[in-house]
């Protein structure tokens, strides 16, 4: 008797972007076909959203920073010249326009909780969840730049693990507001009885903690998801503990399949330790893709892109991630690891003291340090499927190299090939972002800690 064919795991895809000119692959803003300097216009974003929805992307993941990259050469000269995430505009203000021209595309929005009062942030996200009909997610970050801390009135960045302690309490406040303040049947919208919301069904939040004191009602009625889909990126021990309890999607940066599998397994184990299922967290890896009709054409495009990229700008960006000024080192001088409150996964790679500025420049030859897949549609699809099967990843955050060319090429060439193989959806599912990604309900699942705050 023939065995039934095993259904292939469908690859999840986010476009990885930022409300700025230079995001990950620096220097490409100078490419004649790149339009990233138009980031200040509504049309730039609405056109992108419609393009991504044509490609059935699950979401547009928008990064953000508060502060500037002033570690390299102890100045912002290179970031200003090469527009290394400077200037940078607010990502949340983009959503209403993009949601208005799409029906399914999700939006993963980065907001730094260290500088956002939870009471007002809860209202902003609920508002966007309403306006998008349940298509928003929040990328939870605590910051890592001293320049941001000083701009916001602090003398220095809060210690790494201490930031996560604050984040735990921040989420507790949000769960109380999003999940517990309004009961499901609070709103009856009855004009005849002159009752929109029932007073006995709306409850004041009382929170008295170490970091936050909140007494008040959530200002918004329940949105489709209540709590937005929760994204997070953090691979330190403390970050993993936080992810296991709160995160629904985790963004990792892999350099090879074996090391990526280790990261994936650690994240899934953290979910289990928090009383959740290992598949309650979807894992995405950042990735560059350069594709053309043939392998030869793809490598020719790669060579063209390299001629516009800025390796130095990439290293300047990485300096801020590690809090180490690489400009102080000679080309072949070993870089000394220094413990800091910057991104722990970035500094971990330097701990063996076997990195040099020359090696970093070679790594950032395309302006960034993500893995780059180059080839024909078939070759790229082979590699994407291989990464999924060998590492346990659920999907990818696809970066832009040339905008919007990188996304258009992928949609026109790779998506049909993945669909032909059964590795990518051929239509969107109905419902909210959470329902689409997890094939479940619009609300947090019962095993998630946030569900315990429901009234």
Beta strands, then each sheet from edge to edge (+ up, - down):
strand 1: 12-18
strand 2: 59-63
strand 3: 106-112
strand 4: 136-141
strand 5: 187-190
strand 6: 195-197
strand 7: 205-208
strand 8: 213-216
strand 9: 229-232
strand 10: 249-252
strand 11: 282-291
strand 12: 372-375
strand 13: 395-399
sheet 1: 12+ 11+ 10+ 9+ 4+ 3+ 2+ 1+ 13+
sheet 2: 5+ 6-
sheet 3: 7+ 8-
end
